[in-house]
Amino acid sequence: MSNSAVSIRYAKALLAIGKEQGQVEPYADELLSVATVMSEQDLLRLLLDSPTFPVEKKSAIMNDVAAAMKLSDGMITFLGLLVEKGRISQLPQISENYRKFADDLSGIVRATLTSAHSLDDKTNEAIRSGLEKQTGKKVVLNLSVDPEMIGGVKAEMGGKLFDGSVKTQLKQIAATLAKG
């Protein structure tokens, strides 16, 4: 079974438990925080990934990390299962898949809005509102600035790119002129 299939299976299982317990969003936040710690702490990741390090010691380390992070009992149990099954290295993919499934369940779409300069709140709200009307779902914007765009905005959502940047428009004009 591929890593992506494994991470999808674990993410769906945790989502089912989270839905049953009313903990869908808290689990998403906890998964992300643990995945972030694992990516930032090389020694922790190496110890938990090591096939030669005893599972009992891995479990004890994970329990200490979970206690320090004040994770919920359900998340502690889930992380213990990942350690026991040797799947803790899949945590970043599990977290990413869980977020996608949780968003689908909640009717949320995440979009990245890139502009040449920071936009004011009113403009961001107008763009978010327009995207919500197009999708019929609640849109959560992730804002970024790219000065190389010259002007305009780009919105990436659900694998689709809506490009209204001046840079892209200039490239299109140049291509048209080159064709003659």
C-alpha positions as a Markdown table, in Angstrom:
| # | Residue | x | y | z |
|---|---|---|---|---|
| 1 | Met | 0.0 | 0.0 | 0.0 |
| 2 | Ser | 1.4 | 3.4 | -0.9 |
| 3 | Asn | 2.2 | 6.1 | 1.6 |
| 4 | Ser | -0.6 | 8.2 | 0.3 |
| 5 | Ala | -3.1 | 5.4 | 0.6 |
| 6 | Val | -1.9 | 4.8 | 4.2 |
| 7 | Ser | -2.1 | 8.4 | 5.2 |
| 8 | Ile | -5.6 | 8.7 | 3.6 |
| 9 | Arg | -6.8 | 5.7 | 5.5 |
| 10 | Tyr | -5.5 | 7.0 | 8.9 |
| 11 | Ala | -6.9 | 10.5 | 8.2 |
| 12 | Lys | -10.3 | 9.1 | 7.4 |
| 13 | Ala | -10.3 | 6.9 | 10.5 |
| 14 | Leu | -9.4 | 9.8 | 12.7 |
| 15 | Leu | -12.0 | 12.0 | 11.0 |
| 16 | Ala | -14.7 | 9.4 | 11.7 |
| 17 | Ile | -13.6 | 9.4 | 15.4 |
| 18 | Gly | -13.4 | 13.2 | 15.5 |
| 19 | Lys | -16.9 | 13.5 | 14.0 |
| 20 | Glu | -18.3 | 11.0 | 16.5 |
| 21 | Gln | -16.8 | 12.8 | 19.4 |
| 22 | Gly | -17.4 | 16.3 | 18.1 |
| 23 | Gln | -13.7 | 17.0 | 17.9 |
| 24 | Val | -13.1 | 17.4 | 14.2 |
| 25 | Glu | -11.5 | 20.9 | 14.4 |
| 26 | Pro | -9.5 | 20.3 | 17.6 |
| 27 | Tyr | -8.0 | 17.2 | 16.1 |
| 28 | Ala | -7.0 | 19.1 | 13.0 |
| 29 | Asp | -5.3 | 21.7 | 15.1 |
| 30 | Glu | -3.6 | 19.1 | 17.3 |
| 31 | Leu | -2.4 | 17.1 | 14.3 |
| 32 | Leu | -0.9 | 20.2 | 12.7 |
| 33 | Ser | 0.9 | 21.2 | 15.8 |
| 34 | Val | 2.4 | 17.7 | 16.3 |
| 35 | Ala | 3.4 | 17.5 | 12.6 |
| 36 | Thr | 5.0 | 20.9 | 13.0 |
| 37 | Val | 7.0 | 19.8 | 16.0 |
| 38 | Met | 8.1 | 16.7 | 14.3 |
| 39 | Ser | 9.3 | 18.6 | 11.2 |
| 40 | Glu | 11.2 | 21.1 | 13.4 |
| 41 | Gln | 12.8 | 18.6 | 15.8 |
| 42 | Asp | 15.2 | 16.4 | 13.8 |
| 43 | Leu | 16.3 | 14.3 | 16.7 |
| 44 | Leu | 12.7 | 13.5 | 17.8 |
| 45 | Arg | 11.8 | 12.6 | 14.2 |
| 46 | Leu | 14.9 | 10.4 | 13.8 |
| 47 | Leu | 14.2 | 8.6 | 17.1 |
| 48 | Leu | 10.5 | 7.9 | 16.3 |
| 49 | Asp | 11.3 | 6.8 | 12.7 |
| 50 | Ser | 14.2 | 4.6 | 13.7 |
| 51 | Pro | 13.4 | 0.9 | 13.1 |
| 52 | Thr | 16.1 | -0.2 | 15.7 |
| 53 | Phe | 14.8 | 2.0 | 18.5 |
| 54 | Pro | 12.4 | 0.0 | 20.8 |
| 55 | Val | 8.7 | 0.7 | 20.3 |
| 56 | Glu | 8.2 | 0.9 | 24.1 |
| 57 | Lys | 10.7 | 3.8 | 24.3 |
| 58 | Lys | 9.1 | 5.5 | 21.2 |
| 59 | Ser | 5.7 | 5.3 | 22.9 |
| 60 | Ala | 7.2 | 6.8 | 26.1 |
| 61 | Ile | 8.8 | 9.6 | 24.2 |
| 62 | Met | 5.5 | 10.3 | 22.3 |
| 63 | Asn | 3.5 | 10.3 | 25.5 |
| 64 | Asp | 6.0 | 12.8 | 27.0 |
| 65 | Val | 5.6 | 15.0 | 23.9 |
| 66 | Ala | 1.8 | 14.7 | 24.0 |
| 67 | Ala | 1.7 | 15.6 | 27.7 |
| 68 | Ala | 4.0 | 18.6 | 27.2 |
| 69 | Met | 1.7 | 19.8 | 24.3 |
| 70 | Lys | -1.4 | 19.1 | 26.4 |
| 71 | Leu | -3.0 | 17.0 | 23.7 |
| 72 | Ser | -6.5 | 15.4 | 24.0 |
| 73 | Asp | -6.8 | 11.8 | 25.0 |
| 74 | Gly | -8.1 | 10.9 | 21.6 |
| 75 | Met | -5.1 | 12.4 | 19.9 |
| 76 | Ile | -2.7 | 10.7 | 22.4 |
| 77 | Thr | -4.3 | 7.3 | 21.5 |
| 78 | Phe | -4.1 | 8.0 | 17.8 |
| 79 | Leu | -0.4 | 9.0 | 18.0 |
| 80 | Gly | 0.3 | 5.9 | 20.1 |
| 81 | Leu | -1.3 | 3.8 | 17.4 |
| 82 | Leu | 0.9 | 5.5 | 14.7 |
| 83 | Val | 4.0 | 4.8 | 16.8 |
| 84 | Glu | 3.0 | 1.2 | 17.4 |
| 85 | Lys | 2.3 | 0.5 | 13.7 |
| 86 | Gly | 5.5 | 2.3 | 12.6 |
| 87 | Arg | 3.5 | 5.0 | 10.8 |
| 88 | Ile | 4.6 | 8.1 | 12.7 |
| 89 | Ser | 6.6 | 9.2 | 9.6 |
| 90 | Gln | 3.3 | 9.6 | 7.8 |
| 91 | Leu | 2.1 | 12.3 | 10.2 |
| 92 | Pro | 2.6 | 15.3 | 7.9 |
| 93 | Gln | 0.6 | 13.5 | 5.1 |
| 94 | Ile | -2.0 | 12.4 | 7.6 |
| 95 | Ser | -2.4 | 15.9 | 8.9 |
| 96 | Glu | -2.7 | 17.3 | 5.3 |
| 97 | Asn | -5.3 | 14.7 | 4.3 |
| 98 | Tyr | -7.2 | 15.1 | 7.5 |
| 99 | Arg | -7.4 | 18.9 | 6.9 |
| 100 | Lys | -8.8 | 18.3 | 3.4 |
| 101 | Phe | -11.4 | 15.8 | 4.7 |
| 102 | Ala | -12.4 | 18.0 | 7.6 |
| 103 | Asp | -12.8 | 21.0 | 5.3 |
| 104 | Asp | -15.0 | 18.9 | 2.9 |
| 105 | Leu | -17.1 | 17.9 | 5.9 |
| 106 | Ser | -17.5 | 21.5 | 7.1 |
| 107 | Gly | -18.1 | 22.9 | 3.6 |
| 108 | Ile | -14.9 | 25.0 | 3.7 |
| 109 | Val | -12.6 | 25.7 | 0.8 |
| 110 | Arg | -9.1 | 27.1 | 1.4 |
| 111 | Ala | -7.8 | 29.6 | -1.1 |
| 112 | Thr | -4.4 | 31.3 | -1.4 |
| 113 | Leu | -4.6 | 35.0 | -2.4 |
| 114 | Thr | -1.4 | 36.5 | -3.8 |
| 115 | Ser | -1.0 | 40.2 | -4.5 |
| 116 | Ala | 1.8 | 42.5 | -5.4 |
| 117 | His | 1.3 | 44.4 | -2.2 |
| 118 | Ser | -0.8 | 44.0 | 1.0 |
| 119 | Leu | -4.5 | 44.5 | 0.5 |
| 120 | Asp | -6.8 | 46.2 | 3.0 |
| 121 | Asp | -9.4 | 44.2 | 4.9 |
| 122 | Lys | -12.2 | 45.5 | 2.8 |
| 123 | Thr | -10.6 | 44.3 | -0.4 |
| 124 | Asn | -9.8 | 40.9 | 1.1 |
| 125 | Glu | -13.4 | 40.6 | 2.3 |
| 126 | Ala | -14.8 | 41.5 | -1.2 |
| 127 | Ile | -12.6 | 38.9 | -2.8 |
| 128 | Arg | -13.4 | 36.2 | -0.2 |
| 129 | Ser | -17.1 | 37.0 | -0.7 |
| 130 | Gly | -16.9 | 36.7 | -4.4 |
| 131 | Leu | -15.1 | 33.4 | -4.2 |
| 132 | Glu | -17.8 | 32.2 | -1.7 |
| 133 | Lys | -20.5 | 33.1 | -4.2 |
| 134 | Gln | -18.7 | 31.1 | -7.0 |
| 135 | Thr | -18.2 | 28.0 | -4.9 |
| 136 | Gly | -21.2 | 28.1 | -2.6 |
| 137 | Lys | -18.9 | 27.2 | 0.3 |
| 138 | Lys | -17.2 | 29.1 | 3.0 |
| 139 | Val | -13.8 | 30.3 | 1.9 |
| 140 | Val | -10.7 | 30.7 | 4.2 |
| 141 | Leu | -8.1 | 32.9 | 2.6 |
| 142 | Asn | -4.4 | 32.5 | 3.1 |
| 143 | Leu | -2.8 | 35.8 | 2.1 |
| 144 | Ser | 0.6 | 36.3 | 0.6 |
| 145 | Val | 2.5 | 39.1 | -1.1 |
| 146 | Asp | 4.7 | 38.7 | -4.3 |
| 147 | Pro | 6.2 | 42.0 | -5.4 |
| 148 | Glu | 7.3 | 40.4 | -8.7 |
| 149 | Met | 3.6 | 40.3 | -9.8 |
| 150 | Ile | 3.7 | 44.1 | -10.5 |
| 151 | Gly | 0.0 | 44.4 | -9.8 |
| 152 | Gly | -3.3 | 42.6 | -9.6 |
| 153 | Val | -4.1 | 39.4 | -7.7 |
| 154 | Lys | -4.0 | 35.6 | -8.1 |
| 155 | Ala | -6.3 | 33.3 | -6.3 |
| 156 | Glu | -5.6 | 29.5 | -6.1 |
| 157 | Met | -8.4 | 27.4 | -4.9 |
| 158 | Gly | -9.2 | 23.7 | -5.2 |
| 159 | Gly | -6.4 | 23.2 | -7.7 |
| 160 | Lys | -7.6 | 26.0 | -9.9 |
| 161 | Leu | -5.7 | 29.2 | -10.5 |
| 162 | Phe | -7.5 | 32.5 | -11.1 |
| 163 | Asp | -4.8 | 34.8 | -12.4 |
| 164 | Gly | -5.5 | 38.5 | -12.7 |
| 165 | Ser | -1.9 | 39.6 | -12.3 |
| 166 | Val | -0.4 | 42.4 | -14.4 |
| 167 | Lys | 2.7 | 40.2 | -15.0 |
| 168 | Thr | 0.5 | 37.4 | -16.6 |
| 169 | Gln | -1.4 | 40.0 | -18.7 |
| 170 | Leu | 1.9 | 41.4 | -20.0 |
| 171 | Lys | 3.1 | 37.9 | -20.9 |
| 172 | Gln | -0.2 | 37.3 | -22.8 |
| 173 | Ile | 0.2 | 40.6 | -24.7 |
| 174 | Ala | 3.8 | 39.8 | -25.5 |
| 175 | Ala | 2.8 | 36.3 | -26.8 |
| 176 | Thr | 0.1 | 37.9 | -29.0 |
| 177 | Leu | 2.5 | 40.4 | -30.4 |
| 178 | Ala | 5.1 | 37.7 | -31.1 |
| 179 | Lys | 2.5 | 35.7 | -33.1 |
| 180 | Gly | 2.0 | 38.8 | -35.3 |
